[in-house]
Amino acid sequence: MLRNISRQTLLKNAGTIALLSFLAASAVIPLLWMLFTSFKPLQEIENGALLPKSWHPENYSAVFRQVPFARYCMNSVFVAAWVTFLSCFTSAMGAYAFARLDWKGRDSVFKLYLGTLMVPGVVTMIPNYTLMVQFHLMDSFTGLIIPSAFGAFGTFLLRQYMLGIPRALDEAAEMDGASHWSIFLDVVLPLSKPGLMALAILTFLGSYGSFYWPLILIKSESLRTLPVGMMVFDSIYGRETNLLMAASLMSLVPPILLFLFGQKHLIRGIILGSVKG
C-alpha cells in the first residue's frame, strides 16, 4: 500500500516538475535567443543558428550611435516614476475614504468606481486625447502623466489592505486629537506599506511599457519614451534585428532590477490585500 502511494506521489511530482520545466523553458528560450542575436552580425541571423559564430559586442554601442537611446530610457523612467508616485498617492487617499470613513452611499459609489475597471482603455483614449488638446498638454510629459495617475485598481487593492488594519488605531489617534489627515499619513499609510509597494511595482511596470498613449500624444523626438523610440528605430533604419535585440535587452534592465529588489514586497502585498475585507 505504501509503495503504491509513494509511486503515485513520485509520478505526480515528476509530472509537476516536467510541466514547470516546460513553462520555464518557454520563458527562457526567447530571452536566450534575444541575447545571442544581439551579439550576431546581421548576416548570421538568417542562418537560424542559436549561437553566434563571431561575437559583436559593438552592437550595443551602435544602438546609442543611431538613436538617442539613453534619452528614451530616461524619459520612460521619468514618466513611470511620476505616474507611480501620483497613482499610489491618489489611490491611497481614495482607499482611505472607502475603507476608513463612514459616509452615506459609500459602498454604492465604490461599486460604481470599481465598475470602471470593466471599461477598456481604448474607449477612454479619445476623450483623454480631446481633453489634452483642450488643455494644451499635447506633446508634453504632463499629458503623459496626468491621465495615468488615477485608477480604480490601485484604490481597490489598497482598500482591501486597509480594511485589515484595526479600527482601534484610528480611535486611539482621534482621542489624541489627530485629524483624518494625520491618521491617514501617520497611522494608516505606514501600515499599508506592503500594499503600496505592490501597487508601485505594478504601476511602474505598466507605465514603463506603455505604448499607445505616448504614440498618439508625443511628436517631439526628445520626449519619446522607450517603446515609441524603439518602434521609430526599427522603422527608420530598416530591419536591423541584431541592434533591435540589443536595444530590447537594455530596455529590460530597469524593470528586471525593480522586480528583483521588490518581488518580496510585491508577493506579500498582493497576498495580504487579497485576503482582507
C-alpha angles and dihedrals in degrees: 000000000000091000091054091049092048091048092050091048091049093050091047092050091046091053091049092049091048092050093048091047090053092049091047092049092049088056098042101043095065089050091050090049089052091049096050093041091054089063096046128096113244093253094060097053094075092055092073096225115144098216120055118241090216125023119229112187088168087080088082095054089045089063091060091047094054101041136015090255094162090055092050091050093047090049092052093048092046094050093042092049093052093044089050094049095047094041093051092047097047092042091050092052092048091046091051091052092050097041107034107025125074114216136147115276094009097137093045092051090048091053091050090047090049090051089068087074087073092059111095117235093238089063093060095038096086095047090047090049091051091051092050090053092049093049092044093240097131116129094015139111089237090061090052095047107041101059090048096047095081128058142149096227094067092046091050093048095049093042090057089051095046091051088068095056110099115256089218089078091060092048092049091050091048090052088055090054099258118156125224089259091054092047090050096049101034104032115019101033097053091048090051094059096117091052092045091050092051092049092046093054094046092046094048093050092048094048094042091057097040112132116162099052095049089043094060097035105043122068103157117088092220091060099046117124123222100267092049092043092052091050090053090046091054094047101043101044098037128242101325094162096178093056092042091054090048090052091046092053092049090050089057094060099084097048092043092051091046092051094046093052096039106035092101091055091042095054094041094048094049094046095047092044093050096055098046125094 
